[in-house]
Amino acid sequence: MKIAMIGLGRMGANMARRLLRGGHEVVAYDRDPNNVAALQSEGAQPAASLADAVAKLTAPRVVWVMVPAGKPTEAVFEELASLLQPGDVAIDGGNSHFKDDIRRAAALAPHGISYVDAGTSGGVWGLERGYCLMVGGDVAATACIEPVLRTLAPGSAGVAPSQQRDGRASTAEQGYLHCGPAGAGHFVKMIHNGIEYGLMQAYAEGFDILKGAASTPDSAAYRYDFDLAEIAELWRRGSVVTSWLLDLTAAALAASPTLTEYSGYVDDSGEGRWTVEAAVEQAVPADVLTSALYTRFRSRQQHTFAEKILSAMRHGFGGHVEPPRRRDDAAPSDAPTGASTDSAK
């Protein structure tokens, strides 16, 4: 099918490429003409503006937005409201707050425009591995864009269904799922990232303890000089803590055992904060996720080896580059520090 991809950053560009490889027609637009030119050279139809991108689509028009969360996303959807027609579908695949999705869906509904929120996980590896897609919004609109979802998702990817699923007819096994009405997709993605914070923190603290064993006080009666890269590689095989995050950690430690190129400054993209806010609203204890978020705040004041592990993992899965060191940790008024569709986690 034909679709416009708006925003060609780290994730948006690779999603467009995956769609092109899957046989879809892609109209590509980004504020940076160099990004558009790069996709044009790979088969995308270039657009000079958002209006131009919409004009090059055929009804029902489908527009997938991958721009930074906050004001940039708001501006795009405000313009789309005047460009799209009844029956068209507008998708936010970035890291928007789920309550913004509810508001946008309600604003577009009187125009007959369907709004879909698609929480997207996969980072810079999604081009080859596929993207896990958590979708919210109108059921009919989701069905309309299902060919795109199927192409972007990883498919079964050699992962057998969980035991005792009893032959459920679900797209979850293919890597995408309609989770509920407007906002549901980004709510699920928000919690996904909150959990990710906790998992990353657990790995980071564990490796920090292993590293510290080499300088244990004599009174403790032990001192071990562990090869962290070897231990990480060992745990990748047969261990219950095996995961993609461990794969990334093992790769980082193999390349740089001391991680000297990482300062330990760890940003947060928003979903961790929003997860904690949702926990407070629901009065649900979330000790681990809250602690992991607070550790990221503290990392901007002092840096430990654990925080270098966290930073290495973020670089591994998302290509995130550490920002220059700064004293002021204040976030922009419209979004947490680093909030962007292409800089999650």
DOKE-511910 format. One record per residue (C-alpha): x negated, y negated, z. Coordinates in nm, 4 decimals, decimal comma. Layout:
<recs>
> X/Y/Z;
...
</recs>
This chain:
<recs>
> 0,0000/0,0000/0,0000;
> -0,1004/-0,3642/-0,0274;
> -0,1942/-0,5544/0,2868;
> -0,3658/-0,8807/0,3805;
> -0,6426/-0,8662/0,6399;
> -0,6839/-1,2021/0,8113;
> -1,0116/-1,2308/1,0016;
> -1,3205/-1,0456/0,8829;
> -1,5342/-1,0246/1,1946;
> -1,7032/-0,7114/1,3294;
> -1,3810/-0,5129/1,3432;
> -1,1629/-0,6860/1,0860;
> -1,4145/-0,6410/0,8042;
> -1,4685/-0,2731/0,8780;
> -1,0959/-0,2114/0,9038;
> -1,0563/-0,3682/0,5605;
> -1,3329/-0,1434/0,4292;
> -1,1688/0,1674/0,5743;
> -0,8413/0,0715/0,4087;
> -1,0146/0,0149/0,0753;
> -1,1820/0,3543/0,1016;
> -0,8409/0,5026/0,1771;
> -0,6993/0,3726/-0,1493;
> -0,5091/0,0681/-0,0202;
> -0,5137/-0,2742/-0,1838;
> -0,6578/-0,5345/0,0524;
> -0,6279/-0,9103/0,0273;
> -0,9102/-1,0509/0,2405;
> -0,9205/-1,3905/0,4086;
> -1,1568/-1,5438/0,6629;
> -1,2568/-1,9005/0,7404;
> -1,6113/-1,8044/0,6414;
> -1,6186/-1,7669/0,2609;
> -1,9294/-1,5472/0,2900;
> -1,7257/-1,2858/0,4747;
> -1,4614/-1,2975/0,2026;
> -1,7260/-1,2643/-0,0685;
> -1,8731/-0,9580/0,1023;
> -1,5354/-0,7817/0,0990;
> -1,4686/-0,8942/-0,2584;
> -1,7874/-0,7182/-0,3663;
> -1,6453/-0,3996/-0,2166;
> -1,3133/-0,4185/-0,3957;
> -1,0953/-0,6519/-0,1889;
> -0,8922/-0,9303/-0,3502;
> -1,0230/-1,2615/-0,2134;
> -0,8005/-1,5346/-0,0722;
> -0,8965/-1,8975/-0,0258;
> -0,6453/-1,9652/0,2515;
> -0,3782/-1,7998/0,4613;
> -0,1144/-1,9273/0,2203;
> -0,3112/-1,7878/-0,0727;
> -0,3364/-1,4495/0,0981;
> 0,0407/-1,4327/0,1514;
> 0,1062/-1,5453/-0,2061;
> -0,0993/-1,2531/-0,3387;
> 0,1184/-0,9957/-0,1593;
> 0,4380/-0,8342/-0,2818;
> 0,7537/-0,7899/-0,0739;
> 0,7776/-0,6578/0,1839;
> 0,4570/-0,8440/0,2678;
> 0,2320/-0,6972/0,5363;
> -0,0248/-0,9179/0,7103;
> -0,2705/-0,7810/0,9671;
> -0,4319/-1,0495/1,1850;
> -0,7751/-0,9893/1,3427;
> -0,8842/-1,3300/1,4750;
> -0,9993/-1,4352/1,8235;
> -0,7326/-1,4179/2,0927;
> -0,5789/-1,7377/2,2260;
> -0,5425/-2,0564/2,0224;
> -0,6783/-1,9128/1,6934;
> -0,4221/-1,6311/1,6978;
> -0,1415/-1,8697/1,7932;
> -0,2303/-2,0986/1,5033;
> -0,2255/-1,8131/1,2514;
> 0,1146/-1,6863/1,3598;
> 0,2628/-2,0359/1,3646;
> 0,1560/-2,0753/1,0021;
> 0,2758/-1,7270/0,9076;
> 0,6229/-1,8132/1,0388;
> 0,6522/-2,0676/0,7573;
> 0,4908/-1,8494/0,4891;
> 0,6544/-1,5078/0,5329;
> 1,0058/-1,4099/0,4284;
> 1,2769/-1,1893/0,5802;
> 1,1678/-0,8260/0,5711;
> 0,7964/-0,9065/0,5945;
> 0,5753/-0,7653/0,8710;
> 0,3168/-0,9562/1,0752;
> 0,0706/-0,7517/1,2828;
> -0,1568/-0,8706/1,5621;
> -0,4372/-0,6168/1,5900;
> -0,6478/-0,8248/1,8284;
> -0,6647/-0,8497/2,2043;
> -0,3629/-1,0680/2,2766;
> -0,1847/-1,0645/2,6107;
> 0,1272/-0,8484/2,5868;
> 0,3503/-1,1303/2,7121;
> 0,2387/-1,3392/2,4140;
> 0,3581/-1,0556/2,1894;
> 0,7041/-1,0651/2,3464;
> 0,7238/-1,4402/2,2880;
> 0,5982/-1,4210/1,9277;
> 0,8352/-1,1371/1,8371;
> 1,1282/-1,3407/1,9678;
> 1,0139/-1,6482/1,7742;
> 0,9804/-1,4598/1,4441;
> 1,3013/-1,2578/1,4760;
> 1,5366/-1,5445/1,3681;
> 1,3315/-1,5699/1,0463;
> 1,3840/-1,1999/0,9758;
> 1,0096/-1,1377/1,0157;
> 0,9102/-0,8220/1,2034;
> 0,6284/-0,8501/1,4563;
> 0,4034/-0,5571/1,5454;
> 0,1310/-0,5589/1,8098;
> -0,1424/-0,3036/1,7502;
> -0,3973/-0,2516/2,0255;
> -0,7073/-0,1384/1,8370;
> -0,9984/0,0561/1,9840;
> -1,3004/0,1746/1,7939;
> -1,5487/-0,1095/1,7893;
> -1,8205/-0,1217/1,5275;
> -1,8026/0,2573/1,4884;
> -1,4422/0,2531/1,3691;
> -1,5325/0,2376/1,0010;
> -1,6620/0,5945/1,0138;
> -1,4867/0,7349/1,3224;
> -1,1492/0,5677/1,2787;
> -0,9536/0,3466/1,5171;
> -0,7284/0,4498/1,8025;
> -0,4115/0,2461/1,7503;
> -0,1612/0,1638/2,0249;
> 0,1413/0,0122/1,8540;
> 0,4337/-0,1901/1,9858;
> 0,7240/-0,3603/1,8137;
> 1,0102/-0,2817/1,5814;
> 1,0461/0,0887/1,4974;
> 1,1402/0,0250/1,1335;
> 0,8450/-0,2112/1,0846;
> 0,6111/0,0479/1,2335;
> 0,7444/0,3053/0,9893;
> 0,6852/0,0590/0,7057;
> 0,3156/0,0233/0,7909;
> 0,2587/0,3898/0,8762;
> 0,0447/0,4542/0,5643;
> -0,1953/0,1872/0,6920;
> -0,1933/0,3295/1,0445;
> -0,2685/0,6783/0,9151;
> -0,5666/0,5523/0,7167;
> -0,7129/0,3445/0,9991;
> -0,6664/0,6176/1,2619;
> -0,9236/0,8965/1,2979;
> -0,6765/1,1782/1,2342;
> -0,7154/1,4965/1,4342;
> -1,0943/1,4557/1,3948;
> -1,1606/1,8104/1,5058;
> -0,9993/1,7518/1,8461;
> -0,7541/2,0304/1,9296;
> -0,4194/1,9292/2,0855;
> -0,4017/1,9535/2,4632;
> -0,2751/2,2809/2,5990;
> 0,0959/2,3148/2,6712;
> 0,2036/2,0346/2,4374;
> 0,4722/2,2770/2,3179;
> 0,4533/2,1713/1,9545;
> 0,5497/1,8096/2,0138;
> 0,6120/1,6149/1,6944;
> 0,3907/1,3148/1,7712;
> 0,1446/1,0996/1,5856;
> -0,0716/1,0778/1,8994;
> -0,2694/1,3773/1,7766;
> -0,3584/1,1715/1,4682;
> -0,4872/0,8765/1,6704;
> -0,1968/0,6327/1,6506;
> 0,1279/0,5997/1,8440;
> 0,4296/0,3730/1,8605;
> 0,4348/0,3023/2,2346;
> 0,7510/0,0920/2,2661;
> 0,8993/-0,2516/2,1905;
> 0,7091/-0,5774/2,1448;
> 0,4068/-0,5995/2,3722;
> 0,3944/-0,2277/2,4502;
> 0,0972/-0,1665/2,2233;
> -0,1153/-0,4374/2,3770;
> -0,0032/-0,3368/2,7261;
> -0,1340/0,0160/2,6672;
> -0,4558/-0,1244/2,5162;
> -0,4920/-0,3558/2,8167;
> -0,4792/-0,0623/3,0568;
> -0,7093/0,1361/2,8262;
> -0,9707/-0,1375/2,8594;
> -0,9150/-0,1694/3,2332;
> -0,9891/0,2023/3,2693;
> -1,2904/0,1582/3,0447;
> -1,4276/-0,1021/3,2852;
> -1,4058/0,1523/3,5662;
> -1,5672/0,4334/3,3650;
> -1,8514/0,2104/3,2546;
> -1,9088/0,0923/3,6100;
> -1,9251/0,4509/3,7390;
> -2,1920/0,5435/3,4854;
> -2,3839/0,2243/3,5572;
> -2,3895/0,2747/3,9321;
> -2,4829/0,6416/3,9004;
> -2,7828/0,5700/3,6802;
> -2,8854/0,2867/3,9116;
> -2,8969/0,5322/4,2039;
> -3,1006/0,7764/3,9964;
> -3,3440/0,4988/3,9075;
> -3,3673/0,3891/4,2710;
> -3,4690/0,7369/4,3856;
> -3,8239/0,6603/4,2731;
> -3,8595/0,3918/4,5394;
> -3,6665/0,5508/4,8259;
> -3,8109/0,4592/5,1687;
> -4,0456/0,7245/5,3128;
> -3,8129/0,7689/5,6099;
> -3,5506/0,9250/5,3814;
> -3,7838/1,2237/5,3187;
> -3,7378/1,2292/4,9413;
> -3,8605/1,0429/4,6386;
> -3,7811/1,1448/4,2817;
> -3,9042/0,9872/3,9606;
> -3,6257/1,0825/3,7204;
> -3,6379/1,0528/3,3425;
> -3,3024/0,8843/3,2939;
> -3,2932/0,9381/2,9177;
> -3,3367/1,3125/2,9685;
> -3,0674/1,3295/3,2346;
> -2,8246/1,1385/3,0138;
> -2,9026/1,3774/2,7282;
> -2,8542/1,6756/2,9599;
> -2,5132/1,5538/3,0782;
> -2,3932/1,5268/2,7190;
> -2,3853/1,9069/2,7013;
> -2,1293/2,1022/2,9004;
> -2,0874/1,8406/3,1755;
> -1,7483/1,7219/3,2971;
> -1,8687/1,3615/3,2629;
> -1,9352/1,3959/2,8899;
> -1,7904/1,1050/2,6903;
> -1,8626/0,8619/2,4105;
> -1,9756/0,6074/2,6696;
> -2,2319/0,8615/2,7926;
> -2,3432/0,9143/2,4315;
> -2,4044/0,5410/2,4006;
> -2,5892/0,5316/2,7329;
> -2,8125/0,8220/2,6318;
> -2,8947/0,6514/2,3010;
> -2,9763/0,3231/2,4755;
> -3,2028/0,4907/2,7315;
> -3,3803/0,6946/2,4636;
> -3,4551/0,3755/2,2723;
> -3,5550/0,1725/2,5792;
> -3,5938/0,3584/2,9127;
> -3,6170/0,0369/3,1158;
> -3,3641/-0,1614/2,9085;
> -3,5902/-0,4633/2,9305;
> -3,4171/-0,6310/2,6355;
> -3,0922/-0,6546/2,8337;
> -3,0541/-0,9268/3,0948;
> -2,7674/-0,7573/3,2772;
> -2,5242/-1,0408/3,2040;
> -2,1905/-0,8642/3,1422;
> -1,9011/-1,0510/2,9849;
> -1,5335/-0,9593/3,0020;
> -1,2881/-1,0002/2,7172;
> -0,9634/-1,0492/2,9069;
> -0,7994/-0,7097/2,9280;
> -0,9715/-0,6253/3,2575;
> -0,8346/-0,9411/3,4173;
> -0,4889/-0,8797/3,2741;
> -0,4925/-0,5206/3,3986;
> -0,5586/-0,6412/3,7515;
> -0,2852/-0,9050/3,7164;
> -0,0385/-0,6357/3,6059;
> -0,1400/-0,4204/3,9027;
> -0,0686/-0,7124/4,1353;
> 0,2710/-0,7762/3,9707;
> 0,3623/-0,4098/4,0173;
> 0,2025/-0,3809/4,3632;
> -0,0036/-0,0860/4,2357;
> -0,3416/-0,0292/4,4086;
> -0,6213/-0,0544/4,1513;
> -0,9330/-0,0563/4,3664;
> -1,1768/0,0844/4,1104;
> -1,0609/-0,1298/3,8178;
> -1,0585/-0,4458/4,0294;
> -1,4050/-0,3725/4,1660;
> -1,5386/-0,3121/3,8145;
> -1,4021/-0,6489/3,7008;
> -1,5522/-0,8295/4,0000;
> -1,8875/-0,6656/3,9333;
> -1,8866/-0,8241/3,5891;
> -1,8282/-1,1622/3,7511;
> -2,1189/-1,1007/3,9874;
> -2,3450/-0,9924/3,7009;
> -2,3530/-1,3519/3,5834;
> -2,5244/-1,4533/3,9046;
> -2,7747/-1,1700/3,9564;
> -2,8679/-0,8722/3,7440;
> -2,9297/-0,5112/3,8423;
> -3,0260/-0,2077/3,6376;
> -2,6613/-0,0993/3,6579;
> -2,5596/-0,4150/3,4761;
> -2,8218/-0,3517/3,2092;
> -2,6603/-0,0100/3,1577;
> -2,3216/-0,1821/3,1190;
> -2,4643/-0,4326/2,8739;
> -2,6312/-0,1552/2,6734;
> -2,3017/0,0346/2,6458;
> -2,1168/-0,2777/2,5277;
> -2,3841/-0,3354/2,2650;
> -2,3583/0,0290/2,1593;
> -1,9850/0,0516/2,1009;
> -1,8994/-0,3030/2,0022;
> -2,2178/-0,4666/1,8840;
> -2,1759/-0,7238/2,1617;
> -2,4707/-0,9605/2,1962;
> -2,5436/-1,1074/2,5360;
> -2,4703/-1,4811/2,5577;
> -2,7412/-1,7255/2,6651;
> -2,7839/-1,7336/3,0405;
> -2,5907/-2,0115/3,2094;
> -2,5116/-2,1412/3,5539;
> -2,1500/-2,2288/3,4921;
> -1,9251/-1,9211/3,4762;
> -1,6066/-2,1144/3,4018;
> -1,3977/-1,9613/3,1225;
> -1,2169/-2,1610/2,8536;
> -0,8704/-2,2715/2,9543;
> -0,6909/-2,0586/2,6946;
> -0,8787/-1,7294/2,7271;
> -1,1332/-1,5448/2,9429;
> -1,4967/-1,5769/2,8483;
> -1,5701/-1,3831/2,5304;
> -1,2020/-1,3183/2,4453;
> -1,1906/-1,2150/2,0825;
> -1,0407/-0,9498/1,8655;
> -1,3903/-0,8495/1,7699;
> -1,5531/-0,8662/2,1146;
> -1,3429/-0,6489/2,3330;
> -1,4519/-0,4881/2,6596;
</recs>
